[in-house]
Amino acid sequence: MNLSPEDLLRVLKEIEVALGRLPTIRNGPRTLDLDILLYGRDIVSTENLSIPHISMLERGFVLEPLAEYVHFSRD
């Protein structure tokens, strides 16, 4: 299945709701947060979506697995 970035975001939001995420204040604490970090080499900038993820480089919990993925995908 190939989804556009916008369609993928919609599906991720549906999954969050299905798993019990409740609406909160923007960027507030949440029980589940599914984000699109990258979408191939595409750059997307809309009101609802920024790819690459705008805070990706500030989060070690994102960068460490990403570095492992890049390392192993080159082998």
C-alpha atoms as a printed R data frame, in Angstrom:
   type eleno elety resid chain resno      x      y      z
1  ATOM     1    CA   MET     A     1  0.000  0.000  0.000
2  ATOM     2    CA   ASN     A     2  1.405  3.372 -0.993
3  ATOM     3    CA   LEU     A     3  0.092  6.343  0.956
4  ATOM     4    CA   SER     A     4  0.792 10.008  0.434
5  ATOM     5    CA   PRO     A     5  2.323 11.740  3.454
6  ATOM     6    CA   GLU     A     6 -1.063 13.310  4.232
7  ATOM     7    CA   ASP     A     7 -2.870  9.974  4.003
8  ATOM     8    CA   LEU     A     8 -0.229  8.333  6.180
9  ATOM     9    CA   LEU     A     9 -0.703 11.057  8.804
10 ATOM    10    CA   ARG     A    10 -4.465 10.463  8.731
11 ATOM    11    CA   VAL     A    11 -3.959  6.723  9.264
12 ATOM    12    CA   LEU     A    12 -1.539  7.343 12.142
13 ATOM    13    CA   LYS     A    13 -4.049  9.666 13.832
14 ATOM    14    CA   GLU     A    14 -6.756  7.013 13.429
15 ATOM    15    CA   ILE     A    15 -4.465  4.447 15.075
16 ATOM    16    CA   GLU     A    16 -3.779  6.822 17.980
17 ATOM    17    CA   VAL     A    17 -7.512  7.293 18.577
18 ATOM    18    CA   ALA     A    18 -8.210  3.556 18.235
19 ATOM    19    CA   LEU     A    19 -5.571  2.883 20.898
20 ATOM    20    CA   GLY     A    20 -7.054  5.381 23.333
21 ATOM    21    CA   ARG     A    21 -5.309  8.680 22.711
22 ATOM    22    CA   LEU     A    22 -7.496 11.536 23.877
23 ATOM    23    CA   PRO     A    23 -7.320 15.091 22.544
24 ATOM    24    CA   THR     A    24 -5.112 17.322 24.703
25 ATOM    25    CA   ILE     A    25 -3.462 20.685 24.371
26 ATOM    26    CA   ARG     A    26 -1.088 20.917 21.392
27 ATOM    27    CA   ASN     A    27  2.321 19.440 22.279
28 ATOM    28    CA   GLY     A    28  1.018 18.499 25.725
29 ATOM    29    CA   PRO     A    29  1.546 15.157 27.448
30 ATOM    30    CA   ARG     A    30 -0.016 12.211 25.668
31 ATOM    31    CA   THR     A    31 -0.306  8.468 26.073
32 ATOM    32    CA   LEU     A    32  0.621  7.734 22.466
33 ATOM    33    CA   ASP     A    33  2.306  9.807 19.770
34 ATOM    34    CA   LEU     A    34  2.919  8.432 16.275
35 ATOM    35    CA   ASP     A    35  4.965 10.759 14.081
36 ATOM    36    CA   ILE     A    36  6.289 10.683 10.539
37 ATOM    37    CA   LEU     A    37 10.005 11.341 10.850
38 ATOM    38    CA   LEU     A    38 11.017 10.914  7.221
39 ATOM    39    CA   TYR     A    39  9.256 10.075  3.984
40 ATOM    40    CA   GLY     A    40 11.978  8.917  1.644
41 ATOM    41    CA   ARG     A    41 13.805 12.026  0.534
42 ATOM    42    CA   ASP     A    42 10.643 14.110  0.328
43 ATOM    43    CA   ILE     A    43 10.293 17.433  2.092
44 ATOM    44    CA   VAL     A    44  6.756 18.352  3.128
45 ATOM    45    CA   SER     A    45  5.713 21.594  4.766
46 ATOM    46    CA   THR     A    46  2.017 22.154  5.364
47 ATOM    47    CA   GLU     A    47 -0.047 23.515  8.231
48 ATOM    48    CA   ASN     A    48 -0.472 19.996  9.655
49 ATOM    49    CA   LEU     A    49  2.673 18.208  8.554
50 ATOM    50    CA   SER     A    50  6.422 18.863  8.464
51 ATOM    51    CA   ILE     A    51  8.738 16.239  7.003
52 ATOM    52    CA   PRO     A    52 11.468 15.777  8.052
53 ATOM    53    CA   HIS     A    53  9.987 16.021 11.538
54 ATOM    54    CA   ILE     A    54 10.827 19.455 12.886
55 ATOM    55    CA   SER     A    55 12.186 18.227 16.255
56 ATOM    56    CA   MET     A    56 13.769 14.989 15.076
57 ATOM    57    CA   LEU     A    57 17.363 16.177 15.515
58 ATOM    58    CA   GLU     A    58 16.721 17.259 19.109
59 ATOM    59    CA   ARG     A    59 15.614 13.836 20.354
60 ATOM    60    CA   GLY     A    60 18.088 11.134 21.240
61 ATOM    61    CA   PHE     A    61 15.335  8.531 21.424
62 ATOM    62    CA   VAL     A    62 14.767  9.210 17.712
63 ATOM    63    CA   LEU     A    63 18.363  9.612 16.580
64 ATOM    64    CA   GLU     A    64 19.836  6.493 18.166
65 ATOM    65    CA   PRO     A    65 17.524  3.975 16.417
66 ATOM    66    CA   LEU     A    66 17.723  6.016 13.204
67 ATOM    67    CA   ALA     A    67 21.532  5.854 13.278
68 ATOM    68    CA   GLU     A    68 21.358  2.079 13.749
69 ATOM    69    CA   TYR     A    69 18.933  1.763 10.848
70 ATOM    70    CA   VAL     A    70 21.174  3.820  8.548
71 ATOM    71    CA   HIS     A    71 24.230  1.830  9.621
72 ATOM    72    CA   PHE     A    72 22.622 -1.558  8.998
73 ATOM    73    CA   SER     A    73 20.897 -0.545  5.769
74 ATOM    74    CA   ARG     A    74 24.274  0.259  4.216
75 ATOM    75    CA   ASP     A    75 25.587 -3.286  4.778
